[in-house]
Structures are given as C-alpha cells and as structure tokens.
Amino acid sequence: MKELTLDSLGWCGWFEHQAKKLCEGEQLVARVVTVDRDQLLLVSEIGLFPAKLSGKYLYESESASERPSVGDWVCVKKLELDQFGIVHKVFERRTCLRRKAVGDSVEYQMIAANVDFAIIVQSCHYDFNLKRLERYLVMIKDGGSTPLILLTKTDLVTSEVLVDQIEQIRNAGITEPVVSLSNVTKEGLNELKNIFSPGKTYCFVGSSGVGKSTIINSLVGINMLETKAVSGTGEGRHTTVRRELVLLEDGAMVIDNPGMREFGVAGAVDGIEASYSDVIALASQCRFRDCTHCNEPGCAVLNALERGEIDTEHYDNFIKLRRESEHYLLSYAEKRKKDREFGRFIKSAKKELEDE
C-alpha cells in the first residue's frame, strides 16, 4: 500500500480553505472510515485510529444528519496517552448522498459524504427497475456526485435481455455510462476497474443481494467484505450491515452500503431538474408559468406526451417524484417552524424563571 497522504485520501482545495478556519491548535485533519453510533474509525496521514465526538459537538448538533458520516472530513485531537481521538468539528461537505429517513420522520438520512462518483448497482436477473433507477439518479445528482450505472449478474440472463434493459435506460433519456458485469465469469470487471482513479471516492448503492460487496472484494483482490452464497434464484443474501470506506491498491476509495430498497426523495429540486431535463425544457414553453403539467390547457409537456415524444413511464415518474419532493419540503419547513417556536418558548420560560 502506498504511503498515506491527505491528497491520496481525497483532500482538495475545498477542504484546505475550511481547515484554516475550523481546526485549532494541535487538531489533526482526518477522514471518517466507519461510524458505529458514537464511535468512529478515522484515517489520516498517521494511519487508522478510533475516535468519538466531543460533548460540545454532540450538544450543538441539531440533527443526526449534521454528525459525521462515512467520507466526512473532521478536525480531531489525539489524546497524548492514548490512540483515541476526540472530534471537534466536521467540514462542510463538497457532495453528499442522502435520502429521506425511513418511515414518517421528516429528516434526512446521510448515506455518505464527499463522494465523487455514485455507482447504482442493479441485477439484470431480478432487480432491474427503471423507476427505482431514476429515483437514485435524482438523489445522486441533487447531492452533487456523478452517477454511473452497473448492471450485474449478466451470466443469469441472455444477451438479448441485457440489450433490452440498456435500451430501456436510453429510451428513458438516461445518458449516464452503463457497465455490465458478471461476478461469476468476471466479464466486465476490467471495464469497471478502468473507471477508478487514485484519490477519488466511489460509493456503491443498490438493493440487497445485487453483488456490491462481491464486486468490492474483486476490486480489493481479497475477501475483505463478508459475502454469502446466492440463493437458488440467483439473488444474493444481504450481508453488509454498515457503511465503510475502503482504500484500493491503486489509490481509489470505495464505500459499500447496506441494501436499500426504499429510497425516499428528500427535497431534491436540483436533482429532478437535472434528471428530467427533457421535461423541464418543455415546461418552459407552457402557457402558464405555474403549470403543473397535469391538466392545464396549453401545456407543452402534455402535448409532447400526446405526440409520443415523451415516454409515459418517464413522465409518470417525473410527476410522482416532483410531488414527493414538494410534500417533503413543505413537511420539513413546517417541522422547522415548530422547532423554532418551541425554542422561543424555552427561552421565554427560562427568562421568566430568572426574573422571579
């Protein structure tokens, strides 16, 4: 393994500028490798070491999304008589992967931070789902990462099926690179390896059992990540239970993720506009500026849909994701309003007690 430097760990001018303001005294700069509740594993120029958040940071952070995630950069102070570190600050993220928290919670759930490329993994055999793919693309683009598409288990389908799936992707207006791979025959593995560059961070996202951990093991060259045999249907069994940053021999970094079938859209206005640029371009020609593209007269989007210029499923998914995004933003704004009102109530109550 090459000598560790900040640059080899993904450092750039974005973080250099922040470091001068955030890190004080003897604090070091490090990157988060894993997070296990309040325990962190960090990596820096001096190697790997465990750490935890300072009490002050825990107190001041308002939500879980503000706390360190895999891929974050932090300011940490190593204790003199111990290998342990105390994290005092978290750098602003250059990019992020996040989703709406599972369930009724109106919060973000961080997946990974400072990711250069997000690789969406779908199995050709049982997991191929165009609508889910578009959903992933929206959130990846909204967070600022560059998306790539990886179709796995090609040994379980015919070449005709694979060609049809890629054609479906292109017909939906998706132009991102598509790589196909078999973990059994290793066909496509070299093409995937050629994508990776030193100092860049790649995050694998997708459902359970599509082969993410097996792919990373192939890239690392050893069985670093635990995997289990596939089932009788060819579907892998879920093994990854936590996110982890792995440094490859060639200097690239990859992040494995637990499987995610539910990928709720959290806001993502920019991501929707980037993923549905064809629809957005037509929307500028609508008669009404506030057109919802559902039933208004003079709607350029509906006219294009009637003429067959837009795929029906592509349009339906656009409407669904936009409504989901708007609902989330309204709900989140309402929650923040209530939080602020509660905060003012606490301050007022404290003041009354002090005046008595």
N, C-alpha and C positions, 0 to 999 in steps of 0.2 A: 504493500500500500504506500502511495506517495505521502510525503510529509504534509501534514495538515496546515493550511493557511486560511485566513479569512476568505480570500478570493476563491479558494477551492471549495469552500462551504457555501458559496452563493453571495458573498459580500459584494456590494457595488456602491456607487456614489450616493444613491438614495439613502442608504443606511449610514454612510460616513457623515453626511450632513447632520443626521439626527444624533449620532453618537456624541458629538461635541456638546450638545445641549442636555442629553439625558444622563450619560454616565459620569459619575462623580468620583473623585479621589482614586482609590485603588480598585474600583469596579472594572471587571473584565467584560468583554463582549462575547456572547456565546449563542449558539442556535439550539432550539428545542428538538430533541430526538424523539422522546416519548413523553406522554402525560398520563399519570395514573392518580386520579383525584388531585390531591395537593402535592404529590410527589412528581418531580421532573427528572429526566435524564438529559443532560446538556452535552454539547460538543463544542470545543474551541481549539485554538492552536496548541493548547496543552493536553488535549485528548478528551476522553469521556469522564464525566463526573456527575453525581446526583445533586439535586438542589430542591429547594422549596420556596414558596412565595413568602415575602416579608409580611408581617402582621399589618403594617400600614397599607401595603398594596391590596391585601385582601379586604381591608376595611373600606378603602376608597373605590374599588372596582364595583360598579353598579350591577353588572350582569356577567354571566358566565362567558359570554362572547368576548368580553374585554380581557379575560385572563389568558395566559399563554396557551397556544395551540401548537401542534406539531408543525415545524417550519418557521416559527416565530424567532426573531432575534431579541435578546434580552440583555439588560445590564445586571451583572451578578457579582457579588463579593464573596470570595473564597474565605472560609474561616481558617485562621492561622494553624490551629492544631488539628484540623480535620480536613477531609477531602470534600466535605459538604459545602454547598454554596447557597447564598440567600439572594433571590431575585428581587430587585427593587423597581425596575422599570421594564416595560415591553415597548419595543419600537412600533411606530406606525407601519401597518402592512402595505407593501407595494402592490400585492394582489391577494385575493383570498378566495377560498371555496367555502361556501356556506349554504345552508338550506333552512327552511322553516323548521323549527323544533317539532318533533313528532307529537301528535295529539292536539289538544286545544290551546296549548301555550302560544302566546303571541310574542315569540322571541326568535332570534337567530340561533342556529347551532353551527359552530365552526367545525369545518372538516379538516382544513389545512391552510397554512398561511405561506405567502411568498412563493407560490407555485408558478413556474414559468410555463409548463405545458401540462394540461389535464388530459389523461388518456381514458376515454369512455370505452369500457370493455363490455361487449355483448356476445353471447354464444350464438352461433349460426343454428345450432341444433334445437334449442328450446327457448332461448331468452330473447331472440330478436324482436324488438318492439320499437317501431318508428316514433310513436308518440313519446315514449319514455326517452328516446334518444334526443328528440327535440327539446324536451324538458331539461335534460342535462346540459345541452348546448346553451340554453338561455342562461342558466345559473353560472356556468363557466365563463361565458362572455361578460356577464354582469360583474363578475369578480375581477376581470382583467387578465385572466390566463388565456393561453392559446389552446383550443381544443384539438384533439386528434381522435380518430375512431379506430378501434381494434376489434375485429371480428374473430372469435376463437372457435375451437372445436371443428375446424373445417374438415377434418377426417371423418366426421359423422354425417356429413351431407354431401350431395352430389355437386359437381362444379356448376350445374345449371341453377341449383338453389342459391349458391353463393353469388353468381352473376345477377340473379333476380333481386337479391337483397341489396346489392350495391346499386342496382338500377332504381330501386325504390328510394334509396337515400338521395340519389341525384335528382330524381323527379320531384322530391320534396324541397328542392332548392338548396340542399346542404352541399357545400363545396369543400368542406374540410377533408384533409387527407384520410384515406381509408387503407388500413393494413389488415391482411387476413393471416391467421396463424393456426397451426396445429401443435399443441404441446406434446402430442404423441409422435408425429413424424418429424417435428421441428421445421417443417416447411413454413417459411415466412419469418423465422426467428432472426436471420441475418438482416432482413429488411428492417425489422423492428430495432435491432441493435444499432443500425446506421442512423437512427433518429436521434440517439442520445449524444449530448455534448458535455464536456467537462464543465463543472461549475454551475450547471443548470439543474433545476429541480422539476421532477416529473411525478405527478400524482395519478394513481390508478383508481378509477371509480367504476362501480357497476354492481350488479346484483350478486348475491351469494352464489358460489359454485361455478362461476364463469371462467375460473382459472387464473385469477390475478396473482395469487401467491406462488403458484407453479411457474408463472412467467417470470416473476422476480427471482425465484430460485435459479431459473435458467440464465438470467442476466448476471447474477452474482457468481454462478458456477458451482454453488454448494447448496444443500438443503437448509438454508438459513431460516426460512419461514416454514412453520409446520403446515403440512397439507395432508389430506386424507384421500383415500381411493374414491373414484367416482362411483355413483350408484349404477344400477342396472340400466337406467335410461340414458346414461352419459352425463347426467347432471352432477357437478361436483358438490361436495359437502362443505358447509361453512366451517372455516377454521380460524380466520383472522378475528381476534377479539379486541384489538386495539390498534391505533394508527402508529406507524413507526417510520422514521426517516432512515434509509439505508444508503450508505455510500458505496458505489460500484467501483470496481478496479480501474475503470477508465476515467474516473473522476466525476461522473454524473451522479445525481442523487435521486432516489425514488421513494415514494411514500405509498405503502399498502394501506388499504382501508377495509373495515368490515363491510359486508354486503349491504346495499341499500336499495330496497325495492320502492320505498316511499321517499320521494324527493320533492318536498313541498316548495313551491316558489315563494321566496321572501322578498317582496318588492320587485326587483329586477326589471325596472323600466328600461334601462340601457341594454340589458341582455335581450329583452324581447325585440327592441328596435333593431339590434344587430343580427338576431337570428331570423327575423321576418322582414328583412329589408325590402323584399319584393312587395309585400303587403303595405309597408309603411310608405314606399314610393307612390303607390296607387292612391293611398289615403290623402296625399297632398292635393289630389285632383277632385276630391269630393266637393259637392255643392256647399255643404255646411262644415264649418271648421270643427264643430264638436260632434261630428258624425261618429256613431258607434259601430257602423258597418254591419248593422243587423237588419234594419227595415226602412232606412231613410231613402227618400227619392233622391236621385242624382248621386248615388253612392258609387264611386269608381271601383271600389273593391267588389261590391256585389255584381256590378256589370261585368267585371273581369271573370268572376266566378261563373256567371251565366254563360259566358263565351267559352268556358273551359280553359281559360288562361291560368287559373289557379287551381291546384289540386284541392278537392273538397276536404279531405282529411287534414291537409296543411292549414286550410282556412279555419276549420273547426277547432284545431289545436291552438291556433293563434287567439281566437275568441276566448277559449277556456282559460288559457294562461294569462291573458290580459285581465280577465275578470278576477281570477285568483290573486293576481298581483295587486289589483286595486283594492280588493277586500282586505288583504293583509295590511296594506299601507294605512287604510282607514282604521283598522283594528289596532294597529301599532300606535298610531297617532292618538287614539282615544286612551290607550293604556298609559302612554307617556303623560297625557294631560292629567289623568287620575293620579299618577305618581307625583307630579309636580304639586297638585293640590294637597295631597297627603303630606308632602314635605313642608309646604307652607303651614299646614295645620300643626305639625310637630313643632316647628319653630315658634309659632304663636303660643302654643301651650307651654313651651319652655320659658318664654318671656313672661307669661302670666305668673308662673311659679316663682321666677326670680324677683318679680315685683311685689309678691306677697310678703 
